[in-house]
Amino acid sequence: MPTATEYINLYEQGMYTRAEIVSLFVTWAGERLPEDIISELPAEFVSGVRKLVANPPSSISEVFTIKCDQAYEEAWFKGAWRWHRYFSSARSDV
């Protein structure tokens, strides 16, 4: 799997949109903890993830991704909730 830096480089070359990269970083949290991912991400992408997961879906049936792949949708759902909990706990620690 490419690193965050490699994906960001592809984004900067126009291979991915910002929305695609942010969504990808949401799915990463389906397999990795946000606290292990966040240090790899520039602030603009962290902000994008935070906005995207502010109101996560209540069920996987509400997940819409460009990839019509159940495993990807499950990873996005799980990742959205992990990021949501991460940001919620970070706010309560302040």
PADREN-674330 format. One record per residue: x, y, z of N, C-alpha, C, O in turn. Coordinates in steps of 0.1 Angstrom, whole numbers. Example, Ala and Ser with C-alpha at 12.3 -4.5 7.8 and 13.67 -1.06 7.14 Angstrom:
# residues 2
<pt <132,-57,78>,<123,-45,78>,<132,-33,78>,<142,-33,85>>
<pt <128,-22,71>,<137,-11,71>,<129,0,79>,<134,11,80>>
This chain:
# residues 94
<pt <8,-12,0>,<0,0,0>,<9,12,0>,<19,13,8>>
<pt <6,22,-9>,<14,34,-9>,<12,42,5>,<3,40,12>>
<pt <22,50,7>,<22,58,19>,<14,70,17>,<9,73,6>>
<pt <11,77,28>,<3,90,27>,<11,100,18>,<4,106,10>>
<pt <24,101,20>,<32,110,11>,<30,106,-3>,<29,115,-12>>
<pt <31,93,-7>,<29,89,-21>,<15,93,-26>,<14,98,-37>>
<pt <5,91,-18>,<-8,95,-23>,<-10,110,-24>,<-16,115,-34>>
<pt <-4,117,-15>,<-4,132,-16>,<3,137,-28>,<-1,146,-35>>
<pt <14,130,-32>,<22,133,-44>,<13,131,-56>,<13,139,-66>>
<pt <6,120,-56>,<-3,117,-67>,<-14,127,-68>,<-18,131,-79>>
<pt <-19,131,-57>,<-29,142,-56>,<-24,155,-63>,<-30,161,-71>>
<pt <-12,158,-59>,<-5,171,-64>,<-3,170,-79>,<-2,180,-85>>
<pt <-1,158,-84>,<1,156,-98>,<-13,155,-106>,<-13,154,-118>>
<pt <-24,156,-98>,<-37,156,-105>,<-43,142,-107>,<-53,141,-114>>
<pt <-37,132,-101>,<-42,118,-103>,<-54,115,-94>,<-62,107,-98>>
<pt <-55,122,-83>,<-67,121,-74>,<-72,135,-71>,<-65,145,-71>>
<pt <-85,135,-67>,<-90,148,-62>,<-88,148,-47>,<-85,138,-41>>
<pt <-90,160,-42>,<-88,162,-27>,<-99,153,-20>,<-95,146,-10>>
<pt <-111,152,-25>,<-122,144,-19>,<-118,129,-19>,<-121,122,-10>>
<pt <-112,125,-30>,<-108,111,-31>,<-97,107,-20>,<-98,97,-14>>
<pt <-88,116,-19>,<-77,114,-9>,<-82,114,5>,<-78,106,13>>
<pt <-91,124,8>,<-96,124,21>,<-104,112,24>,<-103,106,35>>
<pt <-112,107,15>,<-120,95,17>,<-111,83,19>,<-114,74,27>>
<pt <-100,83,11>,<-90,72,13>,<-85,72,27>,<-84,61,33>>
<pt <-82,83,32>,<-76,84,46>,<-87,80,56>,<-83,75,67>>
<pt <-99,82,53>,<-110,77,62>,<-109,61,62>,<-110,55,73>>
<pt <-108,55,50>,<-108,41,50>,<-96,35,57>,<-97,24,62>>
<pt <-85,42,57>,<-73,37,64>,<-76,34,78>,<-71,24,84>>
<pt <-84,42,84>,<-87,40,98>,<-96,28,100>,<-99,24,112>>
<pt <-101,22,90>,<-108,9,91>,<-98,-2,95>,<-103,-12,101>>
<pt <-85,0,92>,<-75,-10,96>,<-65,-5,105>,<-58,-13,112>>
<pt <-63,8,106>,<-53,14,115>,<-60,24,124>,<-70,30,121>>
<pt <-54,26,136>,<-59,36,145>,<-56,50,140>,<-45,53,135>>
<pt <-65,59,141>,<-63,73,137>,<-50,79,144>,<-43,86,137>>
<pt <-48,76,156>,<-36,81,163>,<-23,76,156>,<-12,83,158>>
<pt <-23,65,149>,<-12,60,141>,<-11,66,127>,<0,66,121>>
<pt <-22,72,123>,<-22,78,109>,<-20,93,109>,<-13,98,100>>
<pt <-25,100,119>,<-26,114,118>,<-13,121,117>,<-12,132,110>>
<pt <-2,116,122>,<11,122,121>,<16,122,106>,<25,130,103>>
<pt <11,113,98>,<15,112,84>,<7,122,75>,<11,124,63>>
<pt <-3,129,80>,<-12,137,72>,<-10,152,74>,<-9,156,85>>
<pt <-9,159,63>,<-8,174,64>,<-21,179,70>,<-32,173,69>>
<pt <-21,190,76>,<-32,196,83>,<-44,198,74>,<-56,196,79>>
<pt <-42,201,62>,<-54,203,53>,<-62,190,51>,<-74,190,49>>
<pt <-55,179,51>,<-62,166,49>,<-68,162,63>,<-79,155,63>>
<pt <-62,165,74>,<-68,162,87>,<-81,169,88>,<-91,164,93>>
<pt <-81,182,84>,<-93,190,84>,<-104,184,76>,<-115,184,79>>
<pt <-100,180,64>,<-110,173,55>,<-116,161,61>,<-128,158,60>>
<pt <-107,153,67>,<-112,140,74>,<-122,144,85>,<-133,139,86>>
<pt <-118,154,93>,<-126,158,104>,<-140,163,100>,<-150,159,106>>
<pt <-140,170,89>,<-153,175,83>,<-161,163,78>,<-174,163,80>>
<pt <-155,154,71>,<-162,143,65>,<-168,134,75>,<-179,128,73>>
<pt <-162,132,87>,<-167,123,97>,<-174,129,108>,<-177,123,118>>
<pt <-177,142,107>,<-184,149,118>,<-197,143,122>,<-201,143,133>>
<pt <-204,138,112>,<-217,131,114>,<-216,118,106>,<-222,116,95>>
<pt <-210,108,112>,<-208,95,105>,<-221,88,103>,<-231,90,110>>
<pt <-222,79,93>,<-234,72,90>,<-238,63,101>,<-229,57,108>>
<pt <-251,61,103>,<-255,52,114>,<-255,37,110>,<-255,28,119>>
<pt <-254,35,97>,<-253,21,93>,<-245,21,80>,<-244,31,73>>
<pt <-240,9,77>,<-232,8,64>,<-240,10,52>,<-235,14,41>>
<pt <-253,8,53>,<-262,11,41>,<-262,25,37>,<-266,29,26>>
<pt <-258,34,46>,<-257,48,43>,<-244,53,37>,<-243,65,34>>
<pt <-235,44,36>,<-222,47,31>,<-222,48,15>,<-227,39,9>>
<pt <-217,59,10>,<-216,60,-5>,<-202,62,-8>,<-196,72,-3>>
<pt <-196,53,-16>,<-182,55,-20>,<-182,53,-36>,<-191,48,-41>>
<pt <-172,59,-42>,<-170,58,-56>,<-168,43,-60>,<-173,38,-70>>
<pt <-160,36,-52>,<-158,22,-54>,<-170,14,-49>,<-174,15,-38>>
<pt <-176,6,-58>,<-187,-2,-54>,<-181,-16,-50>,<-182,-26,-57>>
<pt <-176,-15,-38>,<-169,-27,-32>,<-173,-28,-17>,<-170,-18,-10>>
<pt <-179,-39,-13>,<-184,-40,0>,<-173,-39,11>,<-175,-33,21>>
<pt <-162,-45,8>,<-151,-44,18>,<-146,-30,19>,<-143,-25,30>>
<pt <-145,-22,8>,<-141,-8,9>,<-152,0,17>,<-148,8,25>>
<pt <-165,-3,14>,<-175,4,22>,<-175,1,37>,<-177,10,45>>
<pt <-172,-11,40>,<-171,-15,54>,<-159,-8,61>,<-160,-4,72>>
<pt <-148,-8,53>,<-136,-1,59>,<-139,14,61>,<-135,20,70>>
<pt <-146,20,51>,<-150,34,52>,<-159,37,64>,<-157,46,72>>
<pt <-169,28,66>,<-178,29,78>,<-170,28,91>,<-172,36,100>>
<pt <-162,18,92>,<-154,16,104>,<-145,27,106>,<-143,32,118>>
<pt <-138,31,96>,<-129,42,97>,<-135,55,100>,<-130,63,108>>
<pt <-147,58,95>,<-154,70,98>,<-157,71,113>,<-156,81,119>>
<pt <-162,60,118>,<-165,60,133>,<-152,60,141>,<-152,67,152>>
<pt <-141,54,137>,<-129,55,145>,<-124,70,145>,<-120,75,155>>
<pt <-124,76,133>,<-120,90,132>,<-129,99,141>,<-125,108,148>>
<pt <-142,97,140>,<-152,105,147>,<-149,104,162>,<-149,114,169>>
<pt <-147,92,167>,<-144,90,182>,<-131,96,185>,<-129,102,196>>
<pt <-121,95,176>,<-108,101,178>,<-109,117,180>,<-104,122,190>>
<pt <-116,123,170>,<-117,137,171>,<-126,142,183>,<-123,152,189>>
<pt <-136,134,186>,<-145,137,198>,<-137,136,211>,<-138,145,220>>
<pt <-128,126,212>,<-120,125,224>,<-109,136,225>,<-106,140,236>>
<pt <-104,140,213>,<-94,150,213>,<-100,164,218>,<-94,171,224>>
<pt <-113,166,214>,<-119,178,218>,<-122,178,233>,<-121,189,240>>
<pt <-125,167,239>,<-128,166,253>,<-115,167,261>,<-116,169,273>>
<pt <-104,164,255>,<-91,165,262>,<-86,179,263>,<-77,182,271>>
<pt <-92,188,255>,<-87,202,255>,<-91,210,267>,<-88,222,268>>
